Amino acid sequence: MSARSVNLPFTREPALKGLGHAAFGSRHWCERRVSLTFYGDVRSEAVSAEDSLIAAADPIHREALDDAALMREVARGSVEAFTLLVDRHSPALYRVAMRMLSDAAEAEDVLQDCFARLWQNAPRWTPSGAGLVGWLHRVTMNLCFDRKRRFRVVTVETMPDPADETPLADRRIEADQASQAVADALGDLPERYRAALVLCYYEGFSNALAAEVLDLNIKAMESLLFRARRQMRTLLEARDVSCADLEAQA
């Protein structure tokens, strides 16, 4: 059986325990590469360097190529186009997987599975609805749902940081505690509620786009979001976290 191994750029946030824009604080990005191996899926007519849309474009115009154009190149076997799509979409997809699973290793596995499916489905992919963004988020979310059902994700408590004696230490401690309470509350939500909040609040999706990702009509999406907000508020109140606490983190 033939195989192709592709080294891909992969970006991840190593510490996303806070979950949320304010909870992240300053983001420290970690760059590394992972290798994906595709078995039995080497394109029979891989695009040559001379015939590649990517090779003909300068770096600025490469970044300007839309997802549909890049997917056409991927369908022809362009690893370079595939890598551009990974660069473009992996940070957002990793954030979604982390917020759904609260586990870095599981989130990485989801991302690799997602992009493996992109490569394998590229010859059959056609633009529709929310385009590749919607397709990738739907695949990522479904992979997260599958993992939550099949595996019980166990998080390991980290060692506490040394005490900070600076004048702002108390304020930072309070902000960290509020961030952790938000993360815990989000993790306690049913998976569909969590998905709705992750897409609409953390990723800024419109209700229509989130509905497409979750395969719902718009009214069902709005109802799901309303119930998710209500339960999230209840969980936060049980943890003595107020809106003022959350605003203080921003």
Phi, psi and chi 1 to 4 in degrees:
 res  aa     phi    psi   chi1   chi2   chi3   chi4
   1 MET       -  131.1 -178.9  177.0  -67.7      -
   2 SER   -75.0  155.6   58.1      -      -      -
   3 ALA  -144.2  149.6      -      -      -      -
   4 ARG  -129.9  129.0  166.7  177.9  -74.8  176.8
   5 SER  -107.7  128.1 -178.2      -      -      -
   6 VAL  -123.0  123.4 -177.9      -      -      -
   7 ASN   -86.2  124.7  -71.8  -43.0      -      -
   8 LEU  -117.6  144.5  -59.0  176.3      -      -
   9 PRO   -70.4  139.2   26.8  -32.1      -      -
  10 PHE  -138.1  127.6 -175.1   76.3      -      -
  11 THR  -113.9  132.3  -55.2      -      -      -
  12 ARG  -143.1  154.2   73.1  166.0 -179.0  153.0
  13 GLU   -98.2  115.1  -68.6  166.0  -53.1      -
  14 PRO   -71.4  -19.5   24.2  -32.6      -      -
  15 ALA  -135.0   90.8      -      -      -      -
  16 LEU  -113.3   29.7  -60.3 -174.5      -      -
  17 LYS   -62.5  -26.5  -68.2  177.1   65.8  177.1
  18 GLY   -71.7  -34.3      -      -      -      -
  19 LEU    57.5  100.3  -61.6  176.6      -      -
  20 GLY   134.1  155.1      -      -      -      -
  21 HIS   -58.1  -50.0  -58.8  -57.0      -      -
  22 ALA   -69.4  -33.6      -      -      -      -
  23 ALA   -68.5  -24.5      -      -      -      -
  24 PHE   -69.4  -30.7  -69.2  142.6      -      -
  25 GLY    62.3 -144.2      -      -      -      -
  26 SER   -75.7  135.0   60.3      -      -      -
  27 ARG   -91.2  129.5  -66.3 -176.1  176.5 -177.0
  28 HIS  -110.6  105.5  -59.0  -74.6      -      -
  29 TRP   -87.6  141.2  -67.5   84.6      -      -
  30 CYS  -115.6  121.0  176.5      -      -      -
  31 GLU  -102.0  132.2  -60.8  -78.3   -9.1      -
  32 ARG  -154.9 -178.2   65.5 -173.5 -173.0   85.6
  33 ARG  -125.7  146.2  -60.1 -175.5   76.1   86.1
  34 VAL  -122.8  160.2  -65.4      -      -      -
  35 SER  -114.8  129.1  177.4      -      -      -
  36 LEU  -110.1  134.2  -60.7 -174.5      -      -
  37 THR  -115.7  126.1  -58.7      -      -      -
  38 PHE  -108.8  121.3  -55.1  105.3      -      -
  39 TYR   -97.3  133.0  -67.0   95.2      -      -
  40 GLY    66.1   26.0      -      -      -      -
  41 ASP  -137.8   33.7 -171.7   33.7      -      -
  42 VAL   -80.5  121.0  177.8      -      -      -
  43 ARG   -57.0  133.9  -53.0  -79.9 -166.2 -100.2
  44 SER   -70.1  -25.3   58.7      -      -      -
  45 GLU  -126.6   64.0  -62.4  179.8    0.4      -
  46 ALA   -60.9  141.4      -      -      -      -
  47 VAL   -67.6  134.5   59.8      -      -      -
  48 SER   -81.4  158.5   66.4      -      -      -
  49 ALA   -59.4  -39.6      -      -      -      -
  50 GLU   -68.6  -27.4  -65.7   79.1    8.5      -
  51 ASP   -99.4    6.4 -165.3   33.0      -      -
  52 SER   -86.5  133.4  170.1      -      -      -
  53 LEU   -61.7  -34.2  176.7   66.5      -      -
  54 ILE   -68.0  -45.8  -51.9  -60.3      -      -
  55 ALA   -63.3  -30.9      -      -      -      -
  56 ALA   -78.6  -13.9      -      -      -      -
  57 ALA  -100.8  145.2      -      -      -      -
  58 ASP   -77.1  166.3   57.8   57.6      -      -
  59 PRO   -53.2  -39.3  -28.4   35.9      -      -
  60 ILE   -65.9  -44.7  -66.0  176.6      -      -
  61 HIS   -72.4  -25.4  -72.7   93.6      -      -
  62 ARG   -61.8  -45.8  -72.0 -177.7 -169.4 -178.5
  63 GLU   -64.6  -26.8  -66.9  -60.3  -37.0      -
  64 ALA   -82.3  -12.7      -      -      -      -
  65 LEU   -62.7  134.1  -69.6  171.2      -      -
  66 ASP   -78.1  167.1   64.1   23.4      -      -
  67 ASP   -59.8  -39.1  -72.2  -16.9      -      -
  68 ALA   -63.1  -41.5      -      -      -      -
  69 ALA   -65.0  -42.1      -      -      -      -
  70 LEU   -66.1  -37.7  -69.3  173.1      -      -
  71 MET   -65.6  -33.4  -78.4  -62.7  -73.4      -
  72 ARG   -64.1  -37.4  -72.6 -168.1  -67.4  -89.7
  73 GLU   -69.5  -40.0  -66.7  -64.1  -59.6      -
  74 VAL   -61.8  -40.3  175.4      -      -      -
  75 ALA   -60.3  -27.3      -      -      -      -
  76 ARG   -87.8   -5.5  -60.3  169.2   64.0 -160.8
  77 GLY   106.3   16.0      -      -      -      -
  78 SER   -80.3  109.3  171.7      -      -      -
  79 VAL   -68.7  -33.0  172.8      -      -      -
  80 GLU   -64.4  -42.7 -168.5  169.6    8.3      -
  81 ALA   -64.4  -40.3      -      -      -      -
  82 PHE   -59.7  -43.8 -179.6   51.5      -      -
  83 THR   -64.1  -38.5  -57.4      -      -      -
  84 LEU   -61.6  -40.4  -76.0  173.1      -      -
  85 LEU   -67.0  -38.3  -72.2  173.4      -      -
  86 VAL   -63.6  -45.6  173.8      -      -      -
  87 ASP   -56.9  -41.4  -82.0  -24.9      -      -
  88 ARG   -72.8  -39.2 -177.9  176.3  -64.8  176.3
  89 HIS  -110.5  -15.8  -64.2  -68.9      -      -
  90 SER   -64.2  -36.9   60.1      -      -      -
  91 PRO   -59.7  -46.0  -26.2   36.9      -      -
  92 ALA   -66.2  -41.5      -      -      -      -
  93 LEU   -67.5  -35.4  -63.1  175.7      -      -
  94 TYR   -66.6  -40.8 -177.3   80.5      -      -
  95 ARG   -59.2  -44.8  -72.1 -164.5  -54.1  -91.3
  96 VAL   -60.8  -47.9  167.4      -      -      -
  97 ALA   -63.6  -38.5      -      -      -      -
  98 MET   -64.8  -42.6  -95.2  -60.2  -62.0      -
  99 ARG   -69.3  -28.7  -72.9  166.1  178.8  149.9
 100 MET   -80.0  -35.6  -68.3  -61.6  -63.2      -
 101 LEU  -109.5  -21.3  -59.7  172.2      -      -
 102 SER    54.7   35.4  -58.8      -      -      -
 103 ASP  -149.7  119.5 -177.3  -83.8      -      -
 104 ALA   -64.2  -43.3      -      -      -      -
 105 ALA   -64.6  -42.3      -      -      -      -
 106 GLU   -64.5  -39.9  -66.8  -73.2  -23.4      -
 107 ALA   -64.0  -40.1      -      -      -      -
 108 GLU   -62.5  -42.9  -72.8 -175.0   18.7      -
 109 ASP   -62.6  -41.2  -72.6  -13.4      -      -
 110 VAL   -61.1  -44.1  162.1      -      -      -
 111 LEU   -63.4  -42.7 -152.7   61.5      -      -
 112 GLN   -63.9  -42.2  -67.8 -167.5   58.2      -
 113 ASP   -62.4  -40.1  -72.2  -11.5      -      -
 114 CYS   -62.4  -47.5  177.7      -      -      -
 115 PHE   -74.9  -25.7  -78.3  109.2      -      -
 116 ALA   -63.4  -40.3      -      -      -      -
 117 ARG   -68.2  -35.2  -66.0 -171.7 -176.2 -165.2
 118 LEU   -60.7  -48.3 -179.0  146.3      -      -
 119 TRP   -59.8  -45.8  174.7  -92.3      -      -
 120 GLN   -69.8  -30.7  -68.1  157.1   -2.8      -
 121 ASN   -96.1   -3.8  -74.7  -79.6      -      -
 122 ALA   -54.1  -42.9      -      -      -      -
 123 PRO   -63.2  -22.2  -24.2   36.0      -      -
 124 ARG  -103.9   -4.6  -61.9  177.5  -65.3  -81.1
 125 TRP   -77.5  136.1 -175.4   84.7      -      -
 126 THR  -131.9  141.2   55.1      -      -      -
 127 PRO   -62.6  136.9  -16.5   29.6      -      -
 128 SER  -163.7  152.6   63.7      -      -      -
 129 GLY    53.9 -119.6      -      -      -      -
 130 ALA   -82.2    8.4      -      -      -      -
 131 GLY    68.3 -154.8      -      -      -      -
 132 LEU   -67.7  -33.3 -171.5   63.6      -      -
 133 VAL   -57.9  -48.6  169.7      -      -      -
 134 GLY   -63.5  -42.3      -      -      -      -
 135 TRP   -62.2  -47.9 -172.7   89.7      -      -
 136 LEU   -63.9  -41.5  -74.5  170.4      -      -
 137 HIS   -68.7  -35.3  -81.5   81.1      -      -
 138 ARG   -65.3  -44.2 -177.8  163.5   57.6 -109.8
 139 VAL   -62.4  -45.4  170.7      -      -      -
 140 THR   -60.7  -46.2  -62.6      -      -      -
 141 MET   -63.9  -41.4 -162.9   62.7   74.7      -
 142 ASN   -66.0  -37.4  -74.2  -23.7      -      -
 143 LEU   -64.2  -38.5  -72.8  168.7      -      -
 144 CYS   -65.0  -43.9  -70.9      -      -      -
 145 PHE   -58.2  -44.4  -70.5  157.8      -      -
 146 ASP   -62.0  -42.2  -71.2  -16.5      -      -
 147 ARG   -67.9  -38.4  -75.3  179.9  176.8  -87.6
 148 LYS   -64.0  -33.9  -68.3  -68.4  -75.7 -173.6
 149 ARG   -77.3  -35.1  -67.6  173.9 -171.8  132.8
 150 ARG   -86.5  -33.1  -75.2 -174.9  -64.8  159.6
 151 PHE  -124.7  148.2  -54.2  110.4      -      -
 152 ARG   -98.6  109.5  178.4  173.8  173.7  -92.7
 153 VAL   -75.6  124.3  177.4      -      -      -
 154 VAL  -108.3  122.3  178.1      -      -      -
 155 THR   -96.6  144.9   57.4      -      -      -
 156 VAL  -105.3  129.1  178.7      -      -      -
 157 GLU   -65.7  136.5  -69.1  -65.0  -31.7      -
 158 THR   -91.2  157.7   57.2      -      -      -
 159 MET   -67.0  139.8  -67.3  -65.5  -68.7      -
 160 PRO   -65.4  147.9   24.3  -33.7      -      -
 161 ASP   -71.5  154.1  -66.2  -31.2      -      -
 162 PRO   -59.7  150.1  -21.5   31.6      -      -
 163 ALA   -60.2  138.6      -      -      -      -
 164 ASP  -102.4  121.9 -170.0  -19.1      -      -
 165 GLU   -94.0    3.9  -57.1  -63.0  -26.7      -
 166 THR   -71.3  158.6   61.8      -      -      -
 167 PRO   -58.9  -28.3  -25.0   34.3      -      -
 168 LEU   -92.0    8.1  -63.0  179.3      -      -
 169 ALA   -59.1  -44.8      -      -      -      -
 170 ASP   -60.7  -41.5  -71.4  -15.7      -      -
 171 ARG   -64.5  -40.7 -172.8  178.1  -56.9  172.7
 172 ARG   -67.7  -38.5  -78.0 -155.6  -64.5  -91.0
 173 ILE   -61.9  -43.9  -69.8  171.0      -      -
 174 GLU   -62.2  -41.7  -69.3  173.4   -2.3      -
 175 ALA   -64.6  -41.0      -      -      -      -
 176 ASP   -63.9  -40.1  -71.6  -15.4      -      -
 177 GLN   -65.5  -40.7  -69.9  172.5  -19.2      -
 178 ALA   -65.4  -39.6      -      -      -      -
 179 SER   -61.8  -43.7  -63.5      -      -      -
 180 GLN   -66.5  -36.1 -171.3   59.0   53.3      -
 181 ALA   -63.5  -39.9      -      -      -      -
 182 VAL   -63.8  -44.5  172.2      -      -      -
 183 ALA   -60.6  -44.3      -      -      -      -
 184 ASP   -65.2  -41.4  -67.9  -17.1      -      -
 185 ALA   -64.8  -43.1      -      -      -      -
 186 LEU   -61.2  -39.9 -168.8   68.0      -      -
 187 GLY   -67.8  -24.4      -      -      -      -
 188 ASP   -84.0  -10.5  -73.7  -15.0      -      -
 189 LEU   -71.5  150.6  -72.2  173.1      -      -
 190 PRO   -57.0  150.9  -24.1   34.2      -      -
 191 GLU   -59.3  -36.0   62.0 -177.2   23.0      -
 192 ARG   -70.8  -37.2  -58.6  -72.2  -76.0 -173.0
 193 TYR   -63.4  -45.2  -72.5    8.2      -      -
 194 ARG   -61.1  -42.0 -172.0 -176.6  -43.0  128.3
 195 ALA   -61.5  -42.0      -      -      -      -
 196 ALA   -61.9  -44.2      -      -      -      -
 197 LEU   -69.7  -39.9  -67.0 -179.9      -      -
 198 VAL   -60.6  -45.4  165.7      -      -      -
 199 LEU   -71.7  -46.9  -67.7  174.2      -      -
 200 CYS   -82.7  -33.4  -67.8      -      -      -
 201 TYR  -100.7  -47.5  -75.3   94.4      -      -
 202 TYR   -79.2  -39.1  -68.8  102.8      -      -
 203 GLU   -97.8   -6.6  -66.2  -56.8  -49.1      -
 204 GLY    72.1   24.1      -      -      -      -
 205 PHE   -71.3  146.5  -80.4   24.6      -      -
 206 SER   -70.0  160.9   66.2      -      -      -
 207 ASN   -59.5  -36.2  -72.5    1.0      -      -
 208 ALA   -66.4  -43.1      -      -      -      -
 209 LEU   -68.5  -42.3  178.5   52.5      -      -
 210 ALA   -62.5  -38.1      -      -      -      -
 211 ALA   -61.6  -39.6      -      -      -      -
 212 GLU   -66.9  -41.5 -176.7  169.1  -25.4      -
 213 VAL   -61.8  -41.3  170.0      -      -      -
 214 LEU   -91.1    4.0  -64.5  176.7      -      -
 215 ASP    59.2   49.9 -163.4   23.0      -      -
 216 LEU  -125.0  158.3  -61.6  170.9      -      -
 217 ASN   -81.3  167.5   61.9   49.6      -      -
 218 ILE   -64.5  -37.5 -168.6   65.3      -      -
 219 LYS   -66.9  -40.2  -72.1 -171.0  177.5  -63.7
 220 ALA   -65.5  -36.4      -      -      -      -
 221 MET   -65.2  -45.2 -177.3   67.1 -141.6      -
 222 GLU   -62.5  -39.5  -69.9  171.3  -10.5      -
 223 SER   -65.3  -42.5  176.5      -      -      -
 224 LEU   -62.4  -42.6  177.4   66.5      -      -
 225 LEU   -65.8  -39.3 -162.8   54.3      -      -
 226 PHE   -62.5  -45.9  172.9   79.3      -      -
 227 ARG   -66.7  -36.7  -62.8 -165.4  -55.4  -87.2
 228 ALA   -65.1  -43.8      -      -      -      -
 229 ARG   -62.7  -42.8  -74.6 -162.2  -54.6 -100.1
 230 ARG   -63.5  -44.3 -177.4  174.7   57.9 -170.3
 231 GLN   -70.7  -35.9 -174.2  158.3  -19.2      -
 232 MET   -62.5  -41.8 -175.7   69.4  169.6      -
 233 ARG   -62.1  -41.8 -172.4 -179.3  -57.4  113.6
 234 THR   -62.9  -43.2  -60.8      -      -      -
 235 LEU   -65.5  -37.9  -69.9  171.3      -      -
 236 LEU   -69.2  -40.5  -70.8  174.6      -      -
 237 GLU   -62.3  -36.6  -71.2  173.1   -7.7      -
 238 ALA   -66.1  -22.8      -      -      -      -
 239 ARG   -98.6   10.1  -69.6  171.2  167.9   82.5
 240 ASP    60.6   36.5  -66.4  -36.3      -      -
 241 VAL  -107.1  125.0  177.3      -      -      -
 242 SER  -106.2  169.0   65.8      -      -      -
 243 CYS   -60.5  -35.1  -68.3      -      -      -
 244 ALA   -62.9  -37.5      -      -      -      -
 245 ASP   -62.9  -40.3  -66.6  -34.7      -      -
 246 LEU   -72.2  -39.8  -61.5  178.5      -      -
 247 GLU   -65.5  -30.4  -70.1  169.7   -0.9      -
 248 ALA   -67.4  -19.4      -      -      -      -
 249 GLN   -81.3  -21.6  -59.7  175.9   56.1      -
 250 ALA   -66.5      -      -      -      -      -
